[in-house]
């Protein structure tokens, strides 16, 4: 289809979505400023809707003398249909590099644990079993003791391409990289490839934020990046630690053209079903947690952090769009207070983000809504 026609269609959908959101928020559009009472009521309303877990990503993991090149962490919960394929894709890798798999049975009520037992006699595999702690808790159990030079995460309903480990580790050791990211394919349960994202060539990246993808899979990480960091438990959207904590600590990243990862699109997963659920407010809560953790770790604010945070505020609101109008307004109030406390002193370099920035500074809800989607219009 012609690019002009596609842009026209996208613009039309965005304008219609903007009108829809404006109409459902009409009660709040002409409020001026934010009073202390507004701020207090907003915090109480959000807490009543979905309490803030208030956990931290700051920890003390044990980085042991390495016994393998790559430690592969596979969190497993209710994946009896997929986990064998995932494990076999890892263990069948043809590579010169040594690796060890830590598969964590996170209290699965199905046959996941029984399937994992089939791998207990493989010296390359360790099986951990625990009460259910969620995706972050499963990953964290395996991060407590790190004995690989590098670490990677594989979701147990996905699988690795046959060349994944070789491709990752060739680049990691050749460039002494902190993070290496490869391409990926997204497929559905009918095995149809929905999307493919590849890098055109190998490239060294001196600043990971803004270049690397914001998810934890498809990458290998230098073990030392996790010395004081693990995944925040009890939140949705746990991969927010990539942009806020791990990427800022990365001094050298490498992207490679190889397709290393096959990602299964789960129509029942959080990404697809979060909108409309009270716990979608975790997107805002985890942003607050990341800001606290950055301060605790002494990570300095810079322009890239600021640009990311404006985009994050926008994403937080979009994830909450199907919540009632009063909750969305409360989220806007909280976002303005977050901006004042953590982000003032910077200015965006993006003309598309500038209206959102101005709306947050001036606490102008109408302007914020008008530009929520327009900031994503195609050029």
C-alpha positions in Angstrom: 0.0 0.0 0.0 1.2 3.5 -0.8 3.0 5.2 2.1 0.9 8.3 1.7 -2.3 6.3 2.0 -1.0 4.4 5.1 -0.1 7.7 6.7 -3.5 9.1 6.0 -5.2 6.1 7.5 -2.9 6.2 10.6 -3.6 9.9 11.1 -7.4 9.3 10.8 -7.3 6.6 13.4 -5.2 8.8 15.7 -7.5 11.8 15.4 -10.6 9.6 16.1 -8.9 8.1 19.1 -8.0 11.6 20.4 -11.6 12.8 20.0 -12.9 9.7 21.8 -10.5 10.3 24.8 -11.4 14.0 24.9 -15.2 13.2 25.0 -14.8 10.7 27.9 -12.8 13.2 29.9 -15.0 16.2 29.4 -15.6 16.7 33.1 -11.9 17.5 33.7 -10.9 19.4 30.6 -11.3 22.9 31.9 -9.8 22.4 35.3 -7.0 25.0 35.9 -3.9 23.9 37.6 -3.5 21.4 40.4 -4.3 22.2 44.0 -2.9 20.4 47.1 -6.3 18.9 47.5 -6.2 17.6 43.9 -2.8 16.0 44.6 -3.9 14.4 47.8 -7.1 13.0 46.3 -5.3 11.8 43.2 -2.8 9.7 45.2 -5.6 8.3 47.3 -7.7 7.4 44.3 -4.9 5.6 42.5 -4.0 3.7 45.7 -7.6 2.7 46.2 -7.9 1.5 42.5 -4.7 -0.5 42.6 -2.2 -0.2 45.5 1.5 0.6 44.7 3.6 -2.6 45.4 6.6 -0.3 46.4 9.4 -2.9 45.9 12.9 -2.2 44.7 15.3 -3.4 42.0 18.3 -2.7 44.2 19.8 -5.8 45.7 23.1 -7.7 46.3 23.6 -10.6 43.9 26.6 -12.8 44.2 28.9 -12.6 41.1 31.0 -15.8 41.3 34.1 -16.7 39.4 32.7 -17.7 36.0 32.4 -21.4 35.2 30.7 -20.9 31.8 30.5 -18.2 29.1 26.7 -17.8 29.2 24.2 -18.4 32.0 20.7 -18.8 30.5 17.8 -18.0 32.8 14.4 -19.6 31.8 11.4 -18.7 34.1 8.7 -21.3 33.8 5.0 -21.0 34.8 2.1 -22.9 33.3 4.0 -23.6 30.0 3.5 -27.3 29.6 2.7 -26.8 25.9 5.8 -24.9 25.1 8.6 -25.5 27.6 10.1 -28.6 26.0 10.5 -26.8 22.7 12.1 -23.9 24.5 14.6 -26.1 26.4 15.4 -28.2 23.3 16.1 -25.1 21.3 18.7 -24.1 23.9 20.3 -27.4 24.4 20.7 -28.2 20.7 22.7 -25.1 20.1 25.9 -25.7 18.0 28.5 -23.5 19.6 32.0 -23.4 20.8 30.9 -21.4 23.9 30.0 -23.1 27.2 26.6 -22.4 28.6 24.4 -23.4 31.6 20.7 -23.2 31.8 18.8 -22.3 35.0 15.2 -23.2 34.6 13.0 -21.9 37.4 9.7 -23.7 38.0 7.7 -20.9 39.5 5.0 -22.9 41.3 3.4 -24.1 38.1 0.1 -26.0 38.8 0.3 -27.9 35.5 2.9 -30.4 34.2 5.6 -27.9 33.7 7.6 -29.3 36.6 7.4 -32.8 35.4 8.6 -31.8 31.9 11.6 -30.0 33.4 12.5 -33.1 35.4 13.4 -34.7 32.1 16.5 -32.4 31.9 17.8 -33.0 35.5 20.5 -35.4 34.3 21.9 -33.0 31.8 25.0 -31.4 33.3 24.2 -28.2 31.5 20.9 -27.7 33.3 19.9 -26.7 36.8 16.2 -26.9 37.8 15.0 -24.6 40.6 11.6 -25.0 42.1 9.9 -22.4 44.3 6.5 -21.1 45.4 5.0 -18.7 42.8 6.7 -15.3 42.8 5.8 -14.1 39.4 8.1 -13.6 36.4 10.4 -11.2 38.2 10.7 -13.5 41.2 11.6 -16.4 39.0 14.3 -14.5 37.2 15.6 -13.1 40.5 15.9 -16.6 42.0 18.4 -17.5 39.2 20.2 -14.1 39.5 21.1 -14.6 43.2 24.2 -16.5 42.2 25.7 -15.6 38.8 28.5 -17.9 37.4 28.4 -17.0 33.7 30.5 -14.3 32.1 27.3 -13.2 30.5 23.6 -13.7 31.3 20.6 -14.0 29.0 16.8 -14.5 29.6 14.6 -16.8 27.6 10.9 -16.8 28.2 9.7 -20.4 28.3 7.1 -20.1 25.6 9.7 -18.7 23.2 12.7 -20.3 21.6 16.2 -19.6 20.4 17.4 -19.6 16.8 20.0 -22.3 16.1 22.8 -19.8 15.8 21.8 -17.6 18.8 24.6 -18.4 21.3 27.3 -18.4 18.7 26.2 -15.1 17.3 25.8 -13.4 20.6 29.0 -14.6 22.1 31.2 -13.9 19.0 30.2 -10.3 19.3 30.4 -10.1 23.0 34.0 -11.4 23.2 35.2 -9.7 20.0 34.0 -6.3 21.2 34.2 -6.7 25.0 30.6 -5.6 25.0 28.4 -5.0 28.0 25.2 -5.9 26.1 24.7 -7.6 22.7 21.3 -7.6 21.0 20.3 -9.5 18.0 17.2 -9.5 15.7 14.0 -11.4 16.4 10.9 -12.9 14.8 7.4 -12.7 16.3 5.1 -15.6 15.6 1.6 -16.7 16.6 0.3 -20.0 17.8 -0.2 -21.1 14.2 3.5 -20.6 13.6 2.9 -17.7 11.2 5.6 -15.0 11.4 3.8 -11.8 12.2 6.8 -9.5 12.5 10.5 -9.6 11.9 13.0 -7.0 13.2 16.6 -7.3 12.1 19.6 -5.0 12.3 21.1 -4.4 8.8 24.7 -4.8 10.1 26.8 -5.2 13.1 27.2 -1.9 14.9 28.9 -0.7 18.1 26.6 1.5 20.3 28.2 3.8 22.9 24.8 4.7 24.4 22.3 1.9 24.7 19.2 4.0 25.7 17.3 5.0 22.6 18.9 2.3 20.4 18.3 -1.1 22.1 14.9 -2.5 22.5 13.3 -2.2 25.9 12.7 -5.9 26.6 15.0 -8.3 28.4 15.0 -11.1 25.8 17.1 -11.2 22.7 20.2 -9.9 24.5 23.2 -11.1 26.5 24.3 -9.0 29.4 27.7 -8.8 31.1 27.2 -10.5 34.5 28.5 -7.5 36.5 25.5 -5.4 35.3 23.4 -7.4 37.8 25.7 -6.9 40.8 23.2 -4.6 42.5 20.1 -5.0 40.3 17.4 -7.5 39.9 13.8 -7.3 38.5 11.2 -5.5 40.5 8.7 -8.0 42.0 4.9 -7.6 42.2 4.8 -5.1 39.3 3.7 -5.6 35.8 6.0 -4.1 33.1 9.1 -5.3 34.9 11.3 -4.8 31.8 11.2 -1.1 32.6 14.5 -1.7 34.3 16.2 -1.9 30.9 15.8 1.8 30.1 16.1 3.1 33.6 18.8 1.0 35.2 20.6 -1.4 32.9 21.1 0.6 29.8 22.6 3.6 31.7 25.2 1.3 33.2 26.1 -0.1 29.7 29.3 1.5 28.4 29.4 -0.5 25.1 26.6 -2.3 23.4 26.7 -4.1 20.1 23.8 -4.9 17.7 24.2 -7.8 15.3 22.2 -8.7 12.1 21.5 -12.3 13.1 18.0 -13.3 14.0 18.6 -14.9 17.4 15.2 -15.1 19.1 11.7 -16.3 18.2 9.1 -14.6 20.3 5.6 -16.0 20.7 2.8 -13.4 20.7 0.6 -14.3 23.6 -2.9 -12.8 23.1 -3.6 -13.4 26.8 -0.4 -11.9 28.1 0.0 -8.7 30.0 1.0 -6.6 27.0 -2.2 -7.5 25.2 -4.7 -7.5 28.0 -3.4 -4.8 30.5 -5.6 -1.9 29.2 -8.7 -1.6 31.3 -7.3 -3.5 34.3 -6.6 -1.5 37.5 -3.2 -3.1 37.7 -2.3 -1.2 34.5 -1.4 1.6 36.9 1.7 -0.4 37.6 3.2 1.3 34.6 3.1 4.6 36.6 4.2 2.9 39.8 7.1 1.2 38.3 8.3 4.5 36.8 8.3 5.9 40.4 10.2 2.8 41.6 12.8 3.2 38.8 13.4 6.8 39.7 13.9 5.9 43.4 16.3 3.1 42.4 18.3 5.3 40.1 18.9 7.7 42.9 19.9 4.9 45.3 22.4 3.6 42.7 23.8 7.0 42.0 22.8 7.0 38.3 22.9 10.5 37.0 20.1 12.2 35.0 20.9 13.2 31.4 19.1 14.3 28.3 18.5 10.7 27.1 16.9 9.9 30.5 14.7 13.0 30.2 13.5 12.1 26.7 12.8 8.5 27.8 10.8 9.7 30.8 8.5 12.0 28.8 7.8 9.0 26.5 7.3 6.8 29.6 4.7 9.2 31.1 2.9 9.1 27.7 3.0 5.2 27.7 1.8 5.1 31.3 -1.3 7.1 30.4 -2.0 5.1 27.2 -1.9 1.8 29.2 -4.5 3.3 31.6 -6.8 4.7 28.8 -9.6 2.2 29.4 -9.8 3.1 33.1 -12.6 5.5 34.3 -12.1 9.2 33.5 -11.6 10.2 37.2 -8.7 7.7 37.5 -7.1 8.9 34.3 -7.3 12.5 35.5 -5.7 11.4 38.8 -2.9 9.8 36.8 -2.4 13.0 35.0 -2.1 14.9 38.3 0.4 12.4 39.6 2.4 12.6 36.3 2.6 16.4 36.7 3.9 16.1 40.2 6.4 13.5 39.0 7.6 15.9 36.3 8.0 18.7 38.8 10.0 16.6 41.2 12.2 14.6 38.9 12.3 16.1 35.4 12.3 19.9 35.8 15.5 21.5 34.5 15.6 19.7 31.2 13.9 20.5 27.9 13.0 18.0 25.1 14.9 18.1 21.8 11.9 16.4 20.1 9.3 18.7 18.5 6.8 15.9 18.8 7.2 15.6 22.6 7.3 19.4 23.2 3.5 19.8 23.5 3.3 17.0 26.0 6.2 18.5 27.9 4.5 21.9 27.9 1.2 20.3 29.1 3.0 18.7 32.1 4.8 21.9 33.0 1.6 24.0 32.8 -0.6 21.2 34.2 -2.9 21.6 31.2 -5.0 18.4 30.9 -6.7 19.4 27.7 -3.4 20.0 25.9 -2.0 16.7 27.3 -4.9 14.7 25.9 -4.9 16.5 22.5 -1.3 15.7 22.0 -1.2 12.2 23.6 -1.6 10.5 20.2 -0.6 13.3 17.8 2.9 13.0 19.2 3.1 9.6 17.5 1.8 10.7 14.1 4.0 9.6 11.1 6.1 12.2 9.5 
